[in-house]
Each structure stands twice: as C-alpha cells, then as structure tokens.
C-alpha cells in the first residue's frame, strides 16, 4: 500500500495494510431478543469480568473460565478487592445461571452451552473483518497464516482459522504482552 487516509489525513509512503480485529476478554455479554451479543461495551480492567471478583460484568473471559479454557489454578491470586484472591469460577457460573434465569430464550441450555454460544459469536465478530479485508477483495486466505496477539488470542485463533479455512496459526512468544510493550516503546510527546 502506498497511500492511506487516517482521520482525514492522507499519508503517501510505503506501508503495510494492517488492521486490528478484536473481541477482547473484557467484551461484555448480553442476550437480546434471543440473540447472543458480544460487546462493543467493555467490562474494562476495573471492575472487569465477573471472575475478577470486583462486582464486574459478564464478559468473554467469564465464558472462557466456565469452559475451562482459563484455569484459575494457573493464575496468581491477584483478583478481588484486595487483589489477593484467585479467579472466581463459581461467580462466573452463577452469572451465567442468572442470565439463563432472566431470559426465557436461554431456557433448556446449560451454563456451558450459553458460554460456548458467546465464544462462537465473539469468534465470528473477529472473523468478519478478516473476511472483509481479504476474501471481499479477492484474496485467497487459505494459503496464509493467521497471526494472533493479546492475552486470549490463542484461545480463539484455532476456531477462527478453521472458520476462515486457514491451516496455519502463528502465536508469537510475546503476543500476550505485545500491545503493552509497544505502548511502553512509544514516544510520549
């Protein structure tokens, strides 16, 4: 790419066409008129998802905890108001149970089925822009690799690659901290 326009400013220089696609762990979960909705609202870091033990909101991270994709025993005890407790699996399960009780559309589904439904919607929310940037422009993405970043990127990457027809997934060693590292290296002026 040699020319782009960002925020009304045209830039004419060789550059990579990179777009960030995300439905992060803080993306809030809702059932609206029987539909699974993920985001765009965020639980943010504080209070965060329910499993952070800070009276937060039901979020993608809670779904991953309920499904066993995030294992509380593998995390330090840095959650809760005093930041000395583990992730709260029981709290996340209870939040999904409340969602189930408050929505007739969820009747007959288990807590795990609800959590998995939200994960599928989050994955599709990330696949759609990738399709728009590639397949809708005539590119065959099946011969490319999907690069994933972010703390939960690898948890979603394989399902996304499968949905997109991509056979290789690239997980960078520092993918979980890449954004924080980039921010720390940025010029503050």
Z-matrix of the N, CA and C atoms (Angstrom, degrees):
N
C 1 1.452
C 2 1.527 1 107.45
N 3 1.327 2 116.41 1 136.94
C 4 1.463 3 120.07 2 -178.68
C 5 1.520 4 113.24 3 -116.40
N 6 1.330 5 117.31 4 -13.67
C 7 1.461 6 118.97 5 179.11
C 8 1.522 7 109.75 6 -147.91
N 9 1.329 8 115.78 7 132.27
C 10 1.460 9 120.89 8 174.98
C 11 1.521 10 108.92 9 -139.14
N 12 1.305 11 115.28 10 162.76
C 13 1.457 12 121.09 11 174.82
C 14 1.518 13 107.78 12 -124.99
N 15 1.311 14 115.73 13 121.88
C 16 1.454 15 122.22 14 178.68
C 17 1.509 16 108.52 15 -126.16
N 18 1.317 17 116.81 16 125.52
C 19 1.462 18 122.75 17 -179.93
C 20 1.526 19 111.04 18 53.31
N 21 1.329 20 116.31 19 37.14
C 22 1.454 21 120.80 20 176.99
C 23 1.518 22 115.41 21 81.57
N 24 1.327 23 117.06 22 1.70
C 25 1.461 24 121.13 23 -179.14
C 26 1.528 25 108.56 24 -108.36
N 27 1.337 26 116.61 25 122.78
C 28 1.469 27 120.96 26 178.41
C 29 1.521 28 109.64 27 -84.69
N 30 1.323 29 114.97 28 134.67
C 31 1.460 30 121.70 29 178.61
C 32 1.520 31 107.04 30 -121.00
N 33 1.338 32 116.32 31 123.47
C 34 1.456 33 121.22 32 179.11
C 35 1.517 34 108.54 33 -114.09
N 36 1.333 35 114.76 34 95.99
C 37 1.460 36 121.78 35 179.26
C 38 1.520 37 107.53 36 -165.35
N 39 1.336 38 118.07 37 151.31
C 40 1.464 39 118.84 38 176.22
C 41 1.528 40 109.77 39 -60.72
N 42 1.318 41 116.63 40 134.96
C 43 1.461 42 120.74 41 -177.40
C 44 1.519 43 110.37 42 -158.17
N 45 1.305 44 115.57 43 160.37
C 46 1.459 45 121.58 44 176.05
C 47 1.516 46 108.72 45 -86.48
N 48 1.323 47 116.40 46 143.53
C 49 1.458 48 121.82 47 177.38
C 50 1.530 49 107.50 48 -90.07
N 51 1.327 50 116.54 49 88.88
C 52 1.461 51 121.85 50 -175.79
C 53 1.524 52 108.85 51 -113.38
N 54 1.321 53 115.17 52 133.17
C 55 1.460 54 121.57 53 176.36
C 56 1.519 55 107.87 54 -128.83
N 57 1.303 56 116.65 55 140.97
C 58 1.454 57 121.77 56 177.35
C 59 1.516 58 108.57 57 -95.32
N 60 1.308 59 116.24 58 132.32
C 61 1.449 60 122.74 59 179.92
C 62 1.517 61 106.83 60 -122.88
N 63 1.334 62 117.02 61 126.92
C 64 1.459 63 117.60 62 -176.58
C 65 1.514 64 112.55 63 -152.39
N 66 1.300 65 114.71 64 147.20
C 67 1.459 66 124.71 65 164.15
C 68 1.517 67 101.95 66 -138.74
N 69 1.309 68 115.65 67 80.14
C 70 1.457 69 121.79 68 -169.14
C 71 1.513 70 115.00 69 -66.38
N 72 1.312 71 114.30 70 172.77
C 73 1.458 72 121.57 71 -178.95
C 74 1.511 73 113.45 72 -60.49
N 75 1.319 74 117.23 73 -22.01
C 76 1.457 75 121.13 74 178.62
C 77 1.511 76 113.99 75 -89.64
N 78 1.330 77 118.11 76 -3.43
C 79 1.467 78 120.36 77 179.10
C 80 1.520 79 109.48 78 -61.91
N 81 1.323 80 115.80 79 125.85
C 82 1.458 81 120.92 80 -175.47
C 83 1.523 82 111.66 81 -76.06
N 84 1.345 83 115.30 82 153.07
C 85 1.454 84 123.07 83 -175.99
C 86 1.523 85 110.45 84 -113.41
N 87 1.338 86 115.75 85 134.79
C 88 1.459 87 122.09 86 179.98
C 89 1.524 88 109.74 87 -139.66
N 90 1.317 89 116.32 88 151.94
C 91 1.457 90 122.11 89 166.52
C 92 1.517 91 105.30 90 -110.13
N 93 1.330 92 116.88 91 117.93
C 94 1.459 93 121.29 92 -179.47
C 95 1.518 94 109.33 93 -126.57
N 96 1.328 95 115.39 94 115.88
C 97 1.467 96 120.87 95 -179.44
C 98 1.524 97 112.06 96 53.64
N 99 1.318 98 116.11 97 38.66
C 100 1.450 99 121.19 98 178.31
C 101 1.512 100 115.22 99 82.49
N 102 1.337 101 117.38 100 1.11
C 103 1.464 102 121.20 101 -179.15
C 104 1.529 103 110.97 102 -103.81
N 105 1.322 104 115.99 103 141.52
C 106 1.455 105 121.60 104 173.70
C 107 1.524 106 107.49 105 -76.62
N 108 1.325 107 117.69 106 127.69
C 109 1.462 108 122.27 107 179.60
C 110 1.519 109 108.53 108 -125.22
N 111 1.329 110 116.01 109 128.70
C 112 1.468 111 122.45 110 178.52
C 113 1.526 112 107.85 111 -117.50
N 114 1.350 113 116.64 112 115.11
C 115 1.457 114 121.77 113 178.80
C 116 1.508 115 112.65 114 67.89
N 117 1.305 116 119.08 115 -167.06
C 118 1.462 117 126.57 116 2.81
C 119 1.531 118 113.46 117 -77.44
N 120 1.347 119 117.49 118 -6.39
C 121 1.455 120 119.39 119 178.21
C 122 1.525 121 110.32 120 -59.65
N 123 1.328 122 115.70 121 147.05
C 124 1.458 123 120.85 122 -178.51
C 125 1.522 124 111.12 123 -119.79
N 126 1.324 125 115.40 124 143.54
C 127 1.463 126 121.38 125 173.58
C 128 1.523 127 110.25 126 -76.87
N 129 1.321 128 116.58 127 -13.88
C 130 1.467 129 124.63 128 -178.26
C 131 1.525 130 110.84 129 58.94
N 132 1.306 131 117.31 130 -178.00
C 133 1.462 132 121.04 131 179.49
C 134 1.529 133 110.77 132 -76.42
N 135 1.319 134 115.96 133 -32.08
C 136 1.468 135 121.64 134 177.72
C 137 1.509 136 108.14 135 -131.56
N 138 1.303 137 121.88 136 114.58
C 139 1.462 138 125.86 137 11.95
C 140 1.523 139 114.00 138 -81.05
N 141 1.320 140 118.15 139 -20.94
C 142 1.460 141 120.90 140 178.33
C 143 1.513 142 112.55 141 84.92
N 144 1.335 143 115.78 142 -172.46
C 145 1.463 144 121.43 143 177.38
C 146 1.533 145 111.15 144 -64.07
N 147 1.305 146 116.40 145 164.99
C 148 1.470 147 122.55 146 178.65
C 149 1.529 148 110.63 147 -54.12
N 150 1.324 149 117.31 148 -42.20
C 151 1.467 150 120.97 149 -174.82
C 152 1.528 151 113.18 150 -65.89
N 153 1.342 152 118.09 151 -10.48
C 154 1.468 153 120.82 152 176.73
C 155 1.532 154 112.36 153 -78.43
N 156 1.343 155 117.08 154 -8.54
C 157 1.469 156 122.76 155 176.55
C 158 1.532 157 113.73 156 65.60
N 159 1.341 158 116.69 157 34.02
C 160 1.465 159 119.86 158 179.53
C 161 1.531 160 110.87 159 -126.58
N 162 1.347 161 115.85 160 34.55
C 163 1.467 162 121.26 161 -179.56
C 164 1.524 163 111.47 162 55.93
N 165 1.321 164 115.56 163 45.00
C 166 1.459 165 121.22 164 -177.21
C 167 1.511 166 113.48 165 -86.59
N 168 1.315 167 114.51 166 -153.66
C 169 1.456 168 122.55 167 -174.51
C 170 1.521 169 110.16 168 -119.82
N 171 1.322 170 115.75 169 152.97
C 172 1.458 171 120.67 170 176.60
C 173 1.530 172 108.64 171 -64.68
N 174 1.334 173 116.71 172 125.83
C 175 1.461 174 121.62 173 -172.74
C 176 1.530 175 110.89 174 -142.82
N 177 1.324 176 115.63 175 173.30
C 178 1.466 177 122.32 176 -178.67
C 179 1.532 178 111.07 177 -55.31
N 180 1.316 179 117.93 178 -38.86
C 181 1.465 180 120.33 179 178.89
C 182 1.525 181 110.68 180 -59.44
N 183 1.339 182 117.29 181 -39.26
C 184 1.467 183 120.19 182 177.79
C 185 1.525 184 110.85 183 -61.62
N 186 1.334 185 116.72 184 -40.77
C 187 1.471 186 120.12 185 178.10
C 188 1.521 187 110.10 186 -62.54
N 189 1.325 188 117.00 187 -41.89
C 190 1.469 189 119.92 188 179.15
C 191 1.525 190 111.53 189 -66.55
N 192 1.327 191 117.78 190 -34.60
C 193 1.472 192 120.78 191 177.19
C 194 1.527 193 109.83 192 -67.27
N 195 1.329 194 116.94 193 -46.36
C 196 1.469 195 121.41 194 -179.22
C 197 1.524 196 110.96 195 -61.59
N 198 1.326 197 117.46 196 -36.98
C 199 1.465 198 121.43 197 -178.66
C 200 1.527 199 113.29 198 -82.02
N 201 1.334 200 117.78 199 -2.26
C 202 1.461 201 121.00 200 179.01
C 203 1.511 202 113.78 201 80.30
N 204 1.330 203 117.19 202 12.33
C 205 1.469 204 121.20 203 177.36
C 206 1.518 205 111.04 204 -80.75
N 207 1.300 206 116.38 205 -24.40
C 208 1.464 207 123.28 206 172.00
C 209 1.523 208 105.05 207 -117.70
N 210 1.309 209 116.39 208 120.13
C 211 1.460 210 121.56 209 -174.97
C 212 1.535 211 108.89 210 -104.93
N 213 1.339 212 117.12 211 110.91
C 214 1.465 213 120.50 212 -175.94
C 215 1.529 214 114.65 213 -52.28
N 216 1.332 215 118.10 214 -34.76
C 217 1.473 216 120.95 215 -178.80
C 218 1.530 217 112.41 216 -65.88
N 219 1.335 218 117.67 217 -17.31
C 220 1.465 219 121.29 218 -179.09
C 221 1.523 220 112.26 219 -93.92
N 222 1.332 221 117.22 220 7.16
C 223 1.459 222 122.00 221 -179.93
C 224 1.523 223 109.24 222 -117.95
N 225 1.316 224 116.98 223 148.92
C 226 1.471 225 119.18 224 177.31
C 227 1.531 226 110.61 225 -69.57
N 228 1.305 227 116.21 226 159.65
C 229 1.462 228 121.78 227 178.27
C 230 1.529 229 109.66 228 -81.61
N 231 1.334 230 115.46 229 80.75
C 232 1.469 231 121.21 230 -177.56
C 233 1.523 232 111.81 231 -124.30
N 234 1.332 233 116.33 232 18.69
C 235 1.454 234 120.51 233 -176.36
C 236 1.523 235 110.38 234 -109.47
N 237 1.309 236 116.73 235 171.15
C 238 1.459 237 122.27 236 -178.68
C 239 1.514 238 110.82 237 89.97
N 240 1.330 239 116.61 238 171.41
C 241 1.468 240 120.99 239 -175.60
C 242 1.534 241 113.38 240 -60.12
N 243 1.331 242 116.66 241 -32.63
C 244 1.468 243 120.55 242 -179.96
C 245 1.526 244 111.75 243 -98.29
N 246 1.345 245 116.34 244 4.74
C 247 1.460 246 123.03 245 -179.76
C 248 1.525 247 112.89 246 52.31
N 249 1.362 248 114.36 247 45.61
C 250 1.460 249 119.98 248 179.84
C 251 1.537 250 112.39 249 -137.17
N 252 1.335 251 116.14 250 20.64
C 253 1.459 252 121.09 251 -177.61
C 254 1.534 253 110.15 252 -121.33
N 255 1.354 254 116.36 253 160.09
C 256 1.467 255 119.46 254 177.18
C 257 1.526 256 111.28 255 -79.61
N 258 1.330 257 116.11 256 170.05
C 259 1.463 258 120.54 257 171.78
C 260 1.532 259 108.57 258 -56.61
N 261 1.324 260 116.62 259 148.56
C 262 1.461 261 122.05 260 -172.22
C 263 1.532 262 111.83 261 -105.02
N 264 1.323 263 116.92 262 88.98
C 265 1.455 264 121.81 263 177.35
C 266 1.527 265 110.51 264 -63.15
N 267 1.317 266 117.64 265 -45.46
C 268 1.469 267 121.00 266 -178.68
C 269 1.528 268 110.88 267 -61.01
N 270 1.325 269 117.51 268 -41.15
C 271 1.457 270 121.09 269 178.49
C 272 1.517 271 112.25 270 -63.37
N 273 1.332 272 117.04 271 -40.49
C 274 1.460 273 121.31 272 178.48
C 275 1.528 274 110.15 273 -65.67
N 276 1.327 275 116.40 274 -43.17
C 277 1.471 276 119.93 275 178.01
C 278 1.528 277 110.74 276 -61.95
N 279 1.334 278 116.57 277 -42.95
C 280 1.475 279 120.69 278 179.56
C 281 1.526 280 111.03 279 -62.81
N 282 1.324 281 117.70 280 -37.68
C 283 1.467 282 121.13 281 179.45
C 284 1.529 283 110.33 282 -65.38
N 285 1.329 284 117.60 283 -40.79
C 286 1.463 285 120.14 284 176.59
C 287 1.526 286 110.31 285 -67.24
N 288 1.326 287 116.59 286 -36.52
C 289 1.469 288 120.35 287 178.13
C 290 1.535 289 109.75 288 -64.28
N 291 1.342 290 117.21 289 -41.96
C 292 1.476 291 120.79 290 177.01
C 293 1.525 292 110.46 291 -62.09
N 294 1.321 293 116.73 292 -43.51
C 295 1.464 294 121.13 293 178.64
C 296 1.527 295 109.79 294 -59.23
N 297 1.308 296 115.19 295 -40.78
C 298 1.461 297 121.38 296 179.56
C 299 1.530 298 110.61 297 -64.06
N 300 1.325 299 117.11 298 -43.16
C 301 1.465 300 121.57 299 -178.46
C 302 1.529 301 112.05 300 -70.32
N 303 1.328 302 116.62 301 -30.38
C 304 1.471 303 121.27 302 -176.86
C 305 1.519 304 112.86 303 -84.05
N 306 1.329 305 118.22 304 -10.91
C 307 1.456 306 122.01 305 -175.19
C 308 1.522 307 110.44 306 -129.24
N 309 1.327 308 115.46 307 111.58
C 310 1.464 309 120.54 308 -179.60
C 311 1.527 310 111.70 309 -58.27
N 312 1.356 311 116.48 310 -29.33
C 313 1.469 312 119.98 311 -179.29
C 314 1.526 313 112.22 312 -62.82
N 315 1.317 314 116.47 313 -24.65
C 316 1.466 315 120.85 314 -177.23
C 317 1.521 316 112.36 315 -87.24
N 318 1.321 317 116.77 316 -5.31
C 319 1.460 318 120.71 317 -178.00
C 320 1.522 319 110.12 318 -59.44
N 321 1.307 320 116.11 319 136.54
C 322 1.458 321 120.93 320 179.67
C 323 1.521 322 113.54 321 90.69
N 324 1.322 323 117.30 322 -6.62
C 325 1.468 324 120.83 323 177.81
C 326 1.521 325 109.27 324 -103.00
N 327 1.307 326 115.54 325 144.57
C 328 1.457 327 119.65 326 175.79
C 329 1.532 328 109.32 327 -79.67
N 330 1.315 329 115.88 328 167.21
C 331 1.460 330 121.37 329 176.08
C 332 1.525 331 109.82 330 -58.74
N 333 1.328 332 116.78 331 -41.64
C 334 1.465 333 121.30 332 -179.60
C 335 1.528 334 111.34 333 -65.58
N 336 1.329 335 117.19 334 -38.93
C 337 1.466 336 120.32 335 178.08
C 338 1.522 337 111.03 336 -64.70
N 339 1.323 338 116.85 337 -39.16
C 340 1.466 339 120.20 338 175.94
C 341 1.524 340 110.26 339 -62.79
N 342 1.327 341 116.17 340 -48.92
C 343 1.467 342 120.54 341 -179.38
C 344 1.530 343 110.58 342 -58.97
N 345 1.323 344 116.92 343 -43.84
C 346 1.461 345 120.59 344 -179.23
C 347 1.531 346 111.09 345 -66.44
N 348 1.312 347 117.22 346 -36.94
C 349 1.464 348 120.69 347 176.62
C 350 1.519 349 111.37 348 -59.41
N 351 1.331 350 116.90 349 -42.37
C 352 1.463 351 120.46 350 178.02
C 353 1.523 352 111.74 351 -66.69
N 354 1.332 353 117.27 352 -37.83
C 355 1.469 354 120.68 353 177.68
C 356 1.532 355 109.85 354 -63.41
N 357 1.329 356 117.14 355 -41.51
C 358 1.465 357 120.28 356 178.35
C 359 1.533 358 110.79 357 -61.64
N 360 1.326 359 117.01 358 -41.19
C 361 1.464 360 120.51 359 179.50
C 362 1.530 361 110.06 360 -67.18
N 363 1.328 362 117.24 361 -41.75
C 364 1.473 363 120.69 362 178.17
C 365 1.528 364 110.12 363 -61.04
N 366 1.329 365 116.84 364 -43.64
C 367 1.466 366 120.29 365 179.58
C 368 1.526 367 110.73 366 -62.78
N 369 1.319 368 117.24 367 -43.73
C 370 1.464 369 120.03 368 179.83
C 371 1.524 370 110.59 369 -65.68
N 372 1.338 371 116.89 370 -35.19
C 373 1.473 372 120.32 371 177.58
C 374 1.528 373 110.71 372 -62.52
N 375 1.324 374 117.35 373 -28.40
C 376 1.459 375 120.56 374 177.38
C 377 1.529 376 111.72 375 -87.49
N 378 1.330 377 117.80 376 -28.92
C 379 1.472 378 120.95 377 178.94
C 380 1.527 379 111.77 378 -71.66
N 381 1.316 380 116.90 379 -37.52
C 382 1.468 381 120.58 380 -175.04
C 383 1.517 382 113.09 381 -56.13
N 384 1.340 383 120.04 382 -50.34
C 385 1.470 384 118.54 383 178.63
C 386 1.528 385 113.28 384 -64.87
N 387 1.325 386 116.81 385 -30.99
C 388 1.468 387 119.42 386 177.72
C 389 1.527 388 109.14 387 -64.69
N 390 1.328 389 116.96 388 -42.88
C 391 1.467 390 120.34 389 176.45
C 392 1.527 391 110.80 390 -61.07
N 393 1.330 392 116.10 391 -42.66
C 394 1.467 393 119.92 392 -179.43
C 395 1.524 394 111.98 393 -62.64
N 396 1.324 395 117.14 394 -34.56
C 397 1.462 396 121.05 395 -178.79
C 398 1.528 397 113.27 396 -81.75
N 399 1.312 398 116.61 397 -17.05
C 400 1.464 399 119.31 398 -174.55
C 401 1.525 400 111.90 399 -121.40
N 402 1.298 401 116.62 400 -75.72
C 403 1.462 402 120.92 401 -174.84
C 404 1.526 403 112.46 402 -58.69
N 405 1.324 404 117.32 403 -39.19
C 406 1.465 405 120.20 404 -179.50
C 407 1.525 406 111.99 405 -69.29
N 408 1.337 407 116.82 406 -14.58
C 409 1.468 408 121.70 407 176.31
C 410 1.528 409 111.50 408 -102.15
N 411 1.331 410 115.38 409 6.59
C 412 1.452 411 119.63 410 176.24
C 413 1.516 412 115.81 411 89.72
N 414 1.331 413 118.55 412 10.16
C 415 1.457 414 121.18 413 179.95
C 416 1.526 415 110.22 414 -89.55
N 417 1.319 416 116.26 415 141.33
C 418 1.462 417 122.00 416 175.67
C 419 1.531 418 107.43 417 -91.69
N 420 1.314 419 116.55 418 107.33
C 421 1.468 420 119.08 419 -175.34
C 422 1.517 421 113.56 420 -86.25
N 423 1.323 422 117.07 421 -6.11
C 424 1.461 423 119.36 422 -176.36
C 425 1.526 424 113.39 423 -65.51
N 426 1.332 425 117.41 424 -19.17
C 427 1.465 426 119.81 425 179.79
C 428 1.531 427 112.13 426 -97.11
N 429 1.312 428 117.24 427 6.15
C 430 1.457 429 121.72 428 -179.74
C 431 1.529 430 110.89 429 -105.35
N 432 1.314 431 115.61 430 168.44
C 433 1.464 432 121.68 431 175.67
C 434 1.520 433 108.60 432 -103.29
N 435 1.318 434 116.19 433 148.17
C 436 1.454 435 122.10 434 175.42
C 437 1.525 436 107.41 435 -95.21
N 438 1.325 437 116.75 436 119.19
C 439 1.473 438 121.23 437 177.57
C 440 1.522 439 107.67 438 -94.90
N 441 1.320 440 116.45 439 130.34
C 442 1.465 441 119.54 440 -179.04
C 443 1.522 442 109.98 441 -121.29
N 444 1.323 443 113.33 442 146.36
C 445 1.466 444 120.98 443 -179.26
C 446 1.516 445 108.61 444 -138.74
N 447 1.311 446 116.63 445 173.93
C 448 1.457 447 121.14 446 -179.90
C 449 1.513 448 109.85 447 92.17
N 450 1.315 449 114.72 448 162.06
C 451 1.458 450 120.20 449 -176.64
C 452 1.516 451 113.65 450 -60.12
N 453 1.333 452 117.34 451 -37.33
C 454 1.463 453 120.66 452 -177.40
C 455 1.523 454 112.90 453 -106.63
N 456 1.318 455 118.09 454 4.31
C 457 1.461 456 120.99 455 -177.57
C 458 1.518 457 114.06 456 -50.56
N 459 1.325 458 118.29 457 -49.18
C 460 1.471 459 118.87 458 -179.13
C 461 1.527 460 113.60 459 -63.92
N 462 1.332 461 117.98 460 -25.90
C 463 1.467 462 120.12 461 178.79
C 464 1.526 463 111.54 462 -66.70
N 465 1.315 464 116.68 463 -27.03
C 466 1.457 465 120.99 464 -176.18
C 467 1.528 466 112.87 465 -105.34
N 468 1.312 467 117.48 466 -18.70
C 469 1.464 468 121.92 467 -170.08
C 470 1.525 469 114.06 468 -61.85
N 471 1.302 470 119.13 469 -42.86
C 472 1.473 471 120.29 470 -176.36
C 473 1.523 472 111.13 471 -66.03
N 474 1.328 473 117.53 472 -43.36
C 475 1.466 474 120.52 473 177.91
C 476 1.517 475 110.43 474 -64.38
N 477 1.325 476 116.86 475 -39.03
C 478 1.465 477 120.24 476 178.48
C 479 1.524 478 110.42 477 -66.33
N 480 1.326 479 117.13 478 -44.59
C 481 1.467 480 120.72 479 179.72
C 482 1.530 481 109.84 480 -60.11
N 483 1.312 482 116.40 481 -42.26
C 484 1.463 483 120.38 482 178.72
C 485 1.531 484 110.26 483 -61.18
N 486 1.333 485 117.09 484 -44.77
C 487 1.469 486 121.21 485 -179.60
C 488 1.529 487 111.73 486 -64.95
N 489 1.326 488 116.41 487 -30.63
C 490 1.466 489 121.04 488 -178.48
C 491 1.525 490 113.23 489 -90.28
N 492 1.332 491 116.97 490 -9.10
C 493 1.461 492 120.29 491 -178.31
C 494 1.522 493 112.70 492 81.34
N 495 1.329 494 116.78 493 18.52
C 496 1.466 495 121.86 494 179.48
C 497 1.529 496 108.38 495 -91.35
N 498 1.332 497 116.00 496 136.10
C 499 1.462 498 119.87 497 -175.52
C 500 1.529 499 114.18 498 -98.22
N 501 1.342 500 117.88 499 -14.03
C 502 1.463 501 120.31 500 -178.45
C 503 1.530 502 110.26 501 -123.78
N 504 1.333 503 114.87 502 138.70
C 505 1.463 504 121.58 503 176.25
C 506 1.522 505 107.36 504 -121.82
N 507 1.316 506 116.22 505 131.16
C 508 1.461 507 121.81 506 178.07
C 509 1.524 508 108.39 507 -106.80
N 510 1.332 509 115.64 508 119.46
C 511 1.463 510 122.04 509 177.32
C 512 1.525 511 106.78 510 -113.75
N 513 1.320 512 116.03 511 109.65
C 514 1.460 513 120.38 512 -179.78
C 515 1.526 514 109.96 513 -71.31
N 516 1.303 515 115.70 514 143.06
C 517 1.457 516 122.24 515 -179.31
C 518 1.529 517 112.27 516 -53.81
N 519 1.325 518 117.34 517 -36.56
C 520 1.460 519 121.32 518 -178.37
C 521 1.527 520 112.21 519 -109.31
N 522 1.323 521 116.30 520 22.12
C 523 1.463 522 121.24 521 -177.36
C 524 1.519 523 114.00 522 -56.85
N 525 1.316 524 117.42 523 -33.20
C 526 1.461 525 121.26 524 -178.56
C 527 1.510 526 113.77 525 -72.01
N 528 1.316 527 117.10 526 -20.27
C 529 1.474 528 119.77 527 -178.31
C 530 1.526 529 111.64 528 -120.36
N 531 1.337 530 116.86 529 8.67
C 532 1.455 531 119.76 530 -175.02
C 533 1.529 532 112.57 531 -60.27
N 534 1.328 533 118.26 532 -42.40
C 535 1.464 534 120.69 533 -179.63
C 536 1.526 535 110.87 534 -64.14
N 537 1.315 536 116.86 535 -43.57
C 538 1.462 537 120.40 536 178.67
C 539 1.514 538 111.14 537 -63.93
N 540 1.328 539 116.53 538 -39.94
C 541 1.457 540 120.44 539 178.31
C 542 1.524 541 111.07 540 -64.20
N 543 1.333 542 116.29 541 -45.65
C 544 1.468 543 120.71 542 178.75
C 545 1.510 544 112.10 543 -60.89
N 546 1.322 545 116.86 544 -40.95
C 547 1.456 546 121.32 545 178.19
C 548 1.530 547 110.45 546 -63.68
N 549 1.329 548 116.80 547 -39.75
C 550 1.465 549 119.09 548 -179.28
C 551 1.522 550 112.02 549 -69.67
N 552 1.330 551 117.45 550 -23.68
C 553 1.452 552 121.22 551 -179.96
C 554 1.538 553 112.95 552 -90.69
N 555 1.319 554 116.24 553 -9.48
C 556 1.475 555 120.13 554 -176.86
C 557 1.523 556 111.33 555 -70.75
N 558 1.319 557 114.95 556 148.54
C 559 1.455 558 120.90 557 177.17
C 560 1.521 559 108.34 558 -72.85
N 561 1.306 560 117.59 559 123.86
C 562 1.465 561 122.45 560 -175.47
C 563 1.526 562 112.88 561 -76.48
N 564 1.314 563 118.71 562 -9.83
C 565 1.455 564 119.75 563 -176.71
C 566 1.494 565 113.86 564 -74.85
